[in-house]
Amino acid sequence: MSTGQDTAWDAFLAGQGGGYHTQNSAWAEVKASLGWRSVRVVAERGDHIVGGAQMLYRPMRGIGAVAYVARGPVVAGADAAVGAQVLSQIERTVRELRVRQVTVQPPGETDESPPYIAHRGYLPSDTPVAPRATVLLDVEPDEDEILAAMSSKTRYNIRLSGRRSVTVRDGDAADMSTYHDLLVATGVRQGFTPPPMRYFRHMWDVLEPRGQIRLSVADVDGVPVAAQIAVGFGDTVVNKLSVWSGEAGKHRPNEAVQWATIRWAHAHGYRRYDLEGMELAAAHAVLRDEALPESTSQSVTSYKLGYGGRVVVMPQAQVWSPNPIARWAFGQVYPRIKDVRWFRTMVKRLRTTAAVEQ
């Protein structure tokens, strides 16, 4: 069990393919600014790591300590025995730290949970700790091939942005305040409360020296109107959070930012670009070759699909508690109240509290 920077663990992750930036020890340092502590468990054969997981945990008002494992356990060769070994270590650690419950969301490119999590008392949860579905772009081909795989509308908008005085520049630490201002504007428009500025400043301080973060800012006539934080780890660059002021939409600054990052990922030898999330129902529709649900036809999801990547659905989050009574309550009570307004309001409030409390 380890905490802090872990070069051996990070090297193992980087060699597995698929990114896993949320399992990277540097990401645990980023989340520490919001009060999350980290612990890692690993399985070894000889001197080699063959699997493991990074768990983040923290106390939450009115609940006690909770924990989560996003995109883990990571297991070399999908070895079920190693996965079971790692889960046993997680469960032992949960007990030692007196955590009330842990949410585990395994990696994978199927909505079926890995076999090693079955018959251990884990219960499905509709509250993910990582997106259930996403769009993955292959950025190894040349730029013309990448563009050709996009929808004609997206391709047109990218080219339009180049004719409409949109300038995309690499941001630095000083631009984080501009990014946060655009994030606040996005939150007002979309109805969410963003994390505080100190979180993004700390993210930059941790990831920039490791070469794991890129900040892009789109200016129209010298005024910042859109920006994006992208995180690179292993073979994957992730569109972590794109923001927009709501102005100069006809200039297509959002497409300009995305395209600049895709080109950057290609130029720096990454294999994949992850657009980081889409509506699960839409993902299932695409995989079944059906029409998109009407609610997603003009949405962020349809916008991301325009980039022509591969749609992937990933396993559902699973919840485990060391307390058998709590496990029974979650299995019996949660399904009955999860869609009740007061319960959904409480969950939203707890998430917001986790984001803004020190």
N, C-alpha and C positions, 0 to 999 in steps of 0.2 A: 504494500500500500504506500502511495507516495503523494506528495503535494508539491506546489511550486513548479518551476520550469523543469521539464523532463525531456532531455534531448533523445534518449533512447526510445521513449514512447512515441515522440513526434516522428522520428525516423521510421519506425514501424508503420505508423499511420500513412506517411507519405508514400510508402512503398506498396500500399494496398490498392491504390487506384480509387477514384470516386470522390476525392476531396477530403471529407471528414473534418472540416475546419472546426466544427463545434466540439470535436473530441481532442483537438490540439491543445496543448498546455497553455499556449499563448492566449487562446480564447478564454480559458479559465481566468487568466489575469485580467482580461477585459471585463468579464462579468463580476469580478471582485469589487469593481467600483460601485456596483449596485447592491453590495452586501452578500453576494453568493460566495461561499467557500467551496473548495474543490478537493476531491480525493480520487486517486486512480488505483485500480486493481489490475493486475496483469497475470496472464498464464504464460509459463515459459517451458521450453524443452531445451535442456542443456543451457547454453548461454543466449538463446534466441527467444524473443517474445513471439508468441503465436496467437495471442488474443488479449483482450482487455477492455476496459471501459473507464471513462472519466465521468464521475458523478458530481453534480453541483447541488449544494444544499444550503438552506438558510431558514431561520425561524420566520414565521408569518403570524401576524397579530390575530389572535383568536383561534388559531389552528395548532400551533406548535411547529416544529421543524418539518419541512418537506424537502424532497429531493427529486432530481430528474436526470435521466441519461438520454441525451439527444443524439440519435444516429449511432447507438451502441447497444450491446457490445460489438466491437469490431473483431472479427475472427478470421484468421488466415485460412483460405481454402474452404470456408464455410463448414468447418469441423464442428459438428453438433456436440461432441464430448467436451471440446474446449469452451463452447458457448455455455454449456451447463455449468462447467467449472467456474467461469467468470460470474455467472448469475449467483452461484452459491457464495462467492466472495462478496458480491454486492449486498446480498441479503445479510450476511454476517456483519458487514460494515454498517448497514442501516441500523441494526440492533445496537452496535457499539456506540454509534453517534446519537442514539435515541431519536431517530427520525420517525415521524408518524407514518409517512407513506412515501413511496418512490414511484415515479412514472418513468417507465422504460419504453423508448420508441426505437426499435431495432432498424438498422439499415436494410437495404434490399430494393429490388425492382419488381416487387410483386406485393399485392395487398394481403398475402398470406403471411402470418407470423412464422418465424423460424421454429423448427420442431423442438429446439432446446428450451423454449419458454412454456411449452404445454405441460399441464399436470403439475404445476408448481404453485397454484393458487393465485396466479395473475389474472386480472379481470380487464376486459376491454374498456377503454375510455374514449369518449368523444372530445376530450380536451387534449389536443396534440401538443408536444413540445418541439416539434419540427413539422414542416409542411408534409401533408400526406401525398400530395401530387405536385409535379413540377414539369418544366419543359427544359430539356437538355439539348444544347446545340453542339454539334461537332465543329470545332474551330481549327482543325488541322488542315482542311483544304484551303486553296487560295481564296482571296476575297471575292472573286467573281463567282466561284462555286457556292460560297456561303450566301451571297446575295441571291443567286438563282434559286436557292432552296426556300427563300422567303415568299410570302404572299405578294402579289403584284402591288397591293396597297401599301404594305410596309416598305417594299423596295422603292416605290414612288416617293413616300414620305421622307425616307432617308436622303434621297437625292434632292428632294425639295428643300430640306433643311440646309443643304450645301449651297443652294442658290438664294437663300433668304437671310443672309448675314448672321447665321448662327455660328459662333466660334466656340469650340470645345477646348478647354485648356486643363492641364494637370493642376490640381489644387495642392496646397501645402497646409501646414498647421494653421496658418493665419486665415485660411479659407474655411476652417471648421465653423466659425461663427456665421459665415454666409450660408453654409450648408444647414446649420441648425435653424436659422431664420426661415429658410425655405421649407424645412421639415415642419416647423410650427404652422406655417401657412397651409401646408398639406394636411396637417392634423385638424385644423379648423374646418377645412373643406370636406374632409372625409369623416370627421367625428371621432377622433382618437386623441389621447394624451401622449405626446412623445416623451421619451426619456430626457433627462436634463442634459444640458450642454457638457457638464463635466464628464458624462459617460462617453461622449464622442471624442472629447479631448484626450481622455485616458486611452480610448481605443487607438487613436493615432499614435500616442506615445509608446504603446506596447507593440503594435503591429508594424509601424513604419520602419523601425530599425531592422526588422526581420524581412522586409520586402513583401509583406503579406497584405498590404492595403493599397488601394488606389482611389483617390478622390478626383472626380471629374466635375467640372463646372461649365455649364453652357451659358454663354452671354449672347444677348441680342442687343446690338447697338451699345455695347459696353455695360449692359445691365444684367446681372445674374438672374436667370429665370428658371433654371433646372440644374440638378446636380445628382450625383450618385456616389455611394460608397460601394466598392467592390472588394471582396476578400479573396485572395488567392492562396491555395494550399494544395500540395500534392500536384495532381494533374488537372485541377479544376479551379475556375474563377467563378465566384458566386455574386450575383447581383444582390447585394445585401439590402440596400434600401435606396430607391430612387425617389427624388422629391421634385416638386414643381410648384411655382408660385401661383399658377393659374392664369398667368399672363402670356401673351405672345404665342398662343397655341397654334395659330395658323403658320408659324414658322417651324413647327414640329421639333422643338428643342429636346423632347423626351427621346424621340427616335435618334436624334443626333448624339445624345449621351450614350445610349445603348450601343450604337454602331461604333462609336469611338472605343468603348470598352471591349467589344468583340474583336476589333482590329488589334487592340493592345494585347489581348489574350493570345491571339494568333501569333503576333510578332514575338511574344515572349515564350513560345513553345508549350503553352498549355494545350490540353486535348479537348476540354469541355468547358462550356459556358452554361451555368445553371441560372435560369431566370428566377429561381427561388419562389416557387409556389404558384398554384392555380386552383380553381374550384374543383373539388373532388368529383362532383357530379359531371362536370364538363370533361374531366379527364376520362372517366368511364365511358362517356358518350363517344369521345374520339377513338378510344381503343375498341369500341364496338362498331365503329364506322357509322355512327348515328349523328343526327343533327344536334347541335349544342342546345342545352336548355335555354329557353327564351330569356331567362334572367341573366344569362352570361353572354348574350349575343353582342352587346355593346358594353364591354367591361374590361377591367384589367386583364382578365383571363383571355378574352378574345384578342386583346392587344398582344399578349405574350405569344399566343399561338401563331400570330402573324410572322414571327421570326423563323418559323419552319422547323423547329427542333423536334426531338423525339419526346413524346409524352410518357411519363413514368408515374406509376402509382406505387406507393411504398407502404410498409406494414403499419397497422394501427397502433397507437399508444396502448400500453398495458400498465395497470396500477397494481402494486403489491404493498401490503402492510404487514409488519411483524405481529400485529395484534389480530387474532382470528375473529374477534367480535367486529373489529373495524372492517375486515375483509367481507364478513357476512353483510354488514350494513351497506357497504359500497355495492355489493352484488344485488342486494334486495331493494334498497331504498333509492340509490342513485338513478337507476333507469326510470323510476316513477317521477322524479322531481327535476331531472336534468333540463327539461324544456319549460319548466314553470318560471314565470317572469321574475319572481323575487330571487330564485336561486341563480338564474343567469345574471341578474344584476349584482348579486353578491360575488360571483366568480369574476365578473368584469372588474369590480372594485378591488378585489384581492390582487388581480393581475396588475392593475394600475399602481397599487400600493407597493408591490414588489419592484416596480420600475422606478419609482421616485423616492423611495425611502433609502437612507444610507444604512 
